[in-house]
Amino acid sequence: MNGRGIRRRKLPKFRDYVDGSLAHDTVAAPSLMRIHLLLFAAVSLISFVPQAAAQDATGKVRVVTRNLEPFSFEKDGRRVGYAAELWEQLARETKLDYEVQVVATAQEIIDALKNKTADVGVGAISVTAKREAVIDFSQPFYESGLQVLVAGSSGSFADNIFSLISNLFNLQLIGAFALLMITMFIISHLVWRYEHKVNSDMWPEDYKAGMWESFWWTISTLLVGGADNKGPVGVGGRIIAIVWMLLSIVLVSLLTASFTTTLTVNSLKGDINGPGDLPGRKVATVKGSTAETWLTAKGAKVVPLATPGECVIALKSGDVQAVVYDAPVLQYEAAKLNDEKLQMVGPVFERQNYAFALQQDSALRERLNQGLLDLTERGAGNELRKKFFGADQ
């Protein structure tokens, strides 16, 4: 006690709270309870932050997509397609509420995720190393690749005849025929000059009549090796005839080779039969796609357009020689038009996977991957393949 008769009470130290020595102390118990409550609130807040960061202010996951049949497009007021409907099932599986924003290109989807203005990208989004550097991806849900679409023959007789005639009328063959006619005229003139003096019965002295007879002999010699009951009798005429017979063999061989080469190069099925034929060719693809990057690297004359549909229209109108894009999308577009001239050629190349795109280090990734695996085991992907591609792939 002090001088005034009042006894001082010793205050507890911090280590007394830690070792529990004051657990039953009437003064320390409320303070210890407050510390426990604060620690519990802090842990709860930390565990809640990643989930809250993956959603907007309304608590909904922000989904960004683009219109690209048959993976994500608008029909009868609702969003349908392979990727869109798979995402709808996945959202139900993982109990996620979401809202959808539509953009124009795949690059806009990537930018939205990179800038954190969206949480999930849905569509035919290829997994590439360049994209993986700035965003994350879920488990792949579709294996695809690039393929070449060309405008071949319809198979109808009229179209085939028209294509044949158009292939024949090219500068190479026209030039060869012109050279042949000039040569035949010179030979005919020389034969008439030497023969009409000694053989006027077969080569009349009149120039027009004589040239006609001489030209008939020249063309007969070229095609069948000679004319019946008609031939030069003079020395000069026979020398010219020998030269022409030898020259005819060479000319027929050259014309046959030129004709065959022209029809082979400009065959009815076209001269693009796979990705190896694309360098230097005028090829359409979707702007900003992985196909555009591949075509540019291979030296093709790239024509970037907004949609696969526009690329196919450019091919049908003859503005480009081929279209290169994701194989399932091209197959779908060609099937919609029901045009026998549109043909997929060559193998699927530059194989790639489609996945849902996510923000870098997204808290949703593990949750979505688990849901995707559950849906895959139940055959959801196979059912969607049958629905949109007509076969269980």
Secondary structure as GFF3:
##gff-version 3
##sequence-region A 1 393
A	DSSP	alpha_helix	14	19	.	.	.	ID=ss1
A	DSSP	alpha_helix	28	53	.	.	.	ID=ss2
A	DSSP	beta_strand	61	66	.	.	.	ID=ss3
A	DSSP	beta_strand	73	75	.	.	.	ID=ss4
A	DSSP	beta_strand	78	80	.	.	.	ID=ss5
A	DSSP	alpha_helix	82	93	.	.	.	ID=ss6
A	DSSP	beta_strand	98	103	.	.	.	ID=ss7
A	DSSP	alpha_helix	106	114	.	.	.	ID=ss8
A	DSSP	beta_strand	120	122	.	.	.	ID=ss9
A	DSSP	alpha_helix	129	132	.	.	.	ID=ss10
A	DSSP	beta_strand	136	137	.	.	.	ID=ss11
A	DSSP	beta_strand	142	151	.	.	.	ID=ss12
A	DSSP	alpha_helix	157	168	.	.	.	ID=ss13
A	DSSP	alpha_helix	171	195	.	.	.	ID=ss14
A	DSSP	alpha_helix	207	224	.	.	.	ID=ss15
A	DSSP	alpha_helix	235	265	.	.	.	ID=ss16
A	DSSP	three_ten_helix	275	277	.	.	.	ID=ss17
A	DSSP	beta_strand	282	286	.	.	.	ID=ss18
A	DSSP	alpha_helix	290	298	.	.	.	ID=ss19
A	DSSP	beta_strand	301	305	.	.	.	ID=ss20
A	DSSP	alpha_helix	308	316	.	.	.	ID=ss21
A	DSSP	beta_strand	322	326	.	.	.	ID=ss22
A	DSSP	alpha_helix	327	337	.	.	.	ID=ss23
A	DSSP	beta_strand	342	354	.	.	.	ID=ss24
A	DSSP	beta_strand	357	358	.	.	.	ID=ss25
A	DSSP	alpha_helix	365	377	.	.	.	ID=ss26
A	DSSP	alpha_helix	380	389	.	.	.	ID=ss27
###
